[in-house]
C-alpha cells in the first residue's frame, strides 16, 4: 500500500511539474512566434532551454525523494556543455529516458529526439516538443518508396531543414539505435545475434549524421544496466528501482560517415552497418560483464 501511495504521489509531482513548466514554455514560444528577429529568437531559445532544464531538475528532485536508487555512473569526463553530440543508448524501459536526463542534465544540452510527425498531436507534450524545437520527421517505408520512387530523398531533405535551426548552436541529438525496447519476445523474433540487445537499426544514426554530422563534436555511446532487471515506469514511481549503472563512452565520428546517403550508397551502407554492429558487439560484452559482476 505504501508503494502504491508513493507511486501516486510521484505521478502527481510529475504531472504538476509538466503543467507548471509548460505554462511559461508556451508563453515564451508565442513571444518567439510574434518576434521573428534574431535577438528575440536567441533570447527566447535561451529561456525555453532553461525551462526545459528546470523540468528535468524538478524530475530529479522527486526521483531523489523516492530514495533507494544507488547510481553508478562512469565516463562523463570530457563532455562539454558548449559542444554538439549525437547520443545513442540501448533501450530496455521508458525509465531509460529519465535516467539519461537525470545524469546528463546541464552537462550537455538537453536531449532532442527525432519524432514522428504524428506525435505533435499528443496533448500538451506534443506542443512542448514543438516549442522546444524537437525535429519532427516523416520517413517513408521501403514499400511506399517502391510505389513512389519520386519521394526518395524527400524525408532526408525535410530532416535537413528541421536540423538547420541547430546550425551554430550546441545541440544534443538522441537516438535509440534499437528503435524499440528490448524484450525476450522481440529478441527471439529478430533472432538477434546479441545476448542482451536487439539488432541496431543503423539507418537511424546514419540519418542524423547525413543531416547534421558536420556540426557534431562526437558520438556519446551510452550503456544502461539495471542489476535487478529492467524496471517499468510504475516501478520507478513507486521507488522500486534499487540500482542503476550508466556507462558513457565518447567516440569520434569517422569522417567517411559524414555527408553520405545511407539510402542510396550501398557500399557506404554496408560499411556503416559493420561499424554500428561492432559497437553493439562491444556493448553486449559490457552488459555481460556488468551482469557477471
BELTAJO-V665860 format. One record per residue. N is the residue number from 1. RES is the residue in one letter. PSI is psi in whole degrees, 0 to 359 (NA if undefined). BURIAL is b if it has 24 or more other C-alpha atoms within 12 Angstrom, else e. Layout:
BEGIN
N_RES_PSI_BURIAL ; N_RES_PSI_BURIAL
END
This chain:
BEGIN
1_X_320_e ; 2_X_318_e ; 3_X_320_e ; 4_X_316_e ; 5_X_321_e ; 6_X_316_b ; 7_X_318_b ; 8_X_319_e ; 9_X_318_e ; 10_X_320_b ; 11_X_321_b ; 12_X_318_e ; 13_X_320_b ; 14_X_315_b ; 15_X_316_e ; 16_X_318_e ; 17_X_318_b ; 18_X_315_b ; 19_X_315_e ; 20_X_320_e ; 21_X_327_b ; 22_X_331_b ; 23_X_304_e ; 24_X_331_b ; 25_X_316_b ; 26_X_325_b ; 27_X_313_e ; 28_X_322_b ; 29_X_326_b ; 30_X_320_e ; 31_X_319_e ; 32_X_318_b ; 33_X_325_e ; 34_X_342_e ; 35_X_78_e ; 36_X_46_e ; 37_X_150_e ; 38_X_313_e ; 39_X_317_e ; 40_X_322_e ; 41_X_318_e ; 42_X_317_e ; 43_X_313_e ; 44_X_324_b ; 45_X_317_b ; 46_X_316_b ; 47_X_316_b ; 48_X_326_b ; 49_X_318_b ; 50_X_323_b ; 51_X_316_b ; 52_X_313_b ; 53_X_327_b ; 54_X_320_b ; 55_X_316_b ; 56_X_317_b ; 57_X_321_b ; 58_X_323_b ; 59_X_322_b ; 60_X_322_b ; 61_X_312_e ; 62_X_331_b ; 63_X_321_b ; 64_X_326_e ; 65_X_329_e ; 66_X_327_b ; 67_X_169_e ; 68_X_346_e ; 69_X_123_b ; 70_X_118_e ; 71_X_134_b ; 72_X_107_e ; 73_X_132_e ; 74_X_146_e ; 75_X_15_e ; 76_X_346_b ; 77_X_137_e ; 78_X_342_e ; 79_X_140_b ; 80_X_130_e ; 81_X_337_e ; 82_X_5_e ; 83_X_163_b ; 84_X_142_b ; 85_X_152_b ; 86_X_124_b ; 87_X_133_b ; 88_X_158_b ; 89_X_158_b ; 90_X_160_b ; 91_X_115_b ; 92_X_336_b ; 93_X_158_b ; 94_X_341_e ; 95_X_333_b ; 96_X_318_b ; 97_X_315_b ; 98_X_326_b ; 99_X_312_b ; 100_X_318_b ; 101_X_320_b ; 102_X_313_b ; 103_X_324_b ; 104_X_352_b ; 105_X_125_b ; 106_X_6_b ; 107_X_319_b ; 108_X_176_b ; 109_X_154_b ; 110_X_138_b ; 111_X_136_b ; 112_X_136_b ; 113_X_146_b ; 114_X_124_b ; 115_X_147_b ; 116_X_142_e ; 117_X_328_b ; 118_X_337_e ; 119_X_349_e ; 120_X_340_b ; 121_X_1_e ; 122_X_128_e ; 123_X_135_e ; 124_X_300_e ; 125_X_318_b ; 126_X_317_e ; 127_X_324_b ; 128_X_316_b ; 129_X_317_b ; 130_X_314_b ; 131_X_324_b ; 132_X_357_b ; 133_X_21_b ; 134_X_134_b ; 135_X_121_b ; 136_X_137_b ; 137_X_160_b ; 138_X_113_e ; 139_X_135_b ; 140_X_142_e ; 141_X_162_e ; 142_X_323_e ; 143_X_319_e ; 144_X_317_e ; 145_X_330_e ; 146_X_326_e ; 147_X_335_e ; 148_X_70_e ; 149_X_340_e ; 150_X_345_e ; 151_X_353_e ; 152_X_131_e ; 153_X_348_b ; 154_X_322_e ; 155_X_323_b ; 156_X_319_b ; 157_X_320_e ; 158_X_317_e ; 159_X_321_b ; 160_X_321_b ; 161_X_321_e ; 162_X_326_b ; 163_X_346_b ; 164_X_330_e ; 165_X_342_e ; 166_X_351_b ; 167_X_128_e ; 168_X_3_e ; 169_X_135_b ; 170_X_132_b ; 171_X_148_b ; 172_X_109_b ; 173_X_131_b ; 174_X_143_b ; 175_X_125_b ; 176_X_107_b ; 177_X_330_b ; 178_X_339_b ; 179_X_344_b ; 180_X_166_e ; 181_X_144_b ; 182_X_130_b ; 183_X_159_e ; 184_X_326_e ; 185_X_315_e ; 186_X_321_e ; 187_X_315_e ; 188_X_320_e ; 189_X_326_e ; 190_X_341_e ; 191_X_48_e ; 192_X_135_e ; 193_X_353_e ; 194_X_149_b ; 195_X_320_b ; 196_X_5_b ; 197_X_154_b ; 198_X_167_b ; 199_X_134_b ; 200_X_144_b ; 201_X_92_b ; 202_X_332_b ; 203_X_326_b ; 204_X_315_b ; 205_X_316_b ; 206_X_324_b ; 207_X_318_b ; 208_X_315_b ; 209_X_322_b ; 210_X_322_b ; 211_X_324_b ; 212_X_22_b ; 213_X_329_b ; 214_X_342_b ; 215_X_5_b ; 216_X_133_b ; 217_X_315_b ; 218_X_180_b ; 219_X_135_b ; 220_X_111_b ; 221_X_116_b ; 222_X_136_b ; 223_X_121_b ; 224_X_132_b ; 225_X_130_b ; 226_X_105_b ; 227_X_331_b ; 228_X_9_e ; 229_X_154_b ; 230_X_124_b ; 231_X_156_b ; 232_X_167_e ; 233_X_324_b ; 234_X_326_e ; 235_X_318_b ; 236_X_314_b ; 237_X_326_b ; 238_X_358_b ; 239_X_30_b ; 240_X_7_b ; 241_X_115_b ; 242_X_323_b ; 243_X_141_b ; 244_X_126_b ; 245_X_132_b ; 246_X_119_b ; 247_X_131_b ; 248_X_139_b ; 249_X_116_b ; 250_X_124_b ; 251_X_140_e ; 252_X_146_e ; 253_X_116_b ; 254_X_134_e ; 255_X_329_e ; 256_X_353_e ; 257_X_9_b ; 258_X_130_b ; 259_X_21_e ; 260_X_156_b ; 261_X_112_b ; 262_X_324_b ; 263_X_331_b ; 264_X_351_e ; 265_X_101_e ; 266_X_318_e ; 267_X_316_e ; 268_X_318_e ; 269_X_316_b ; 270_X_318_e ; 271_X_319_e ; 272_X_319_b ; 273_X_322_b ; 274_X_318_e ; 275_X_311_b ; 276_X_319_b ; 277_X_326_b ; 278_X_317_e ; 279_X_321_b ; 280_X_327_b ; 281_X_317_b ; 282_X_321_e ; 283_X_320_b ; 284_X_319_b ; 285_X_323_e ; 286_X_316_b ; 287_X_323_b ; 288_X_320_e ; 289_X_317_e ; 290_X_322_e ; 291_X_326_e ; 292_X_337_e ; 293_X_NA_e
END
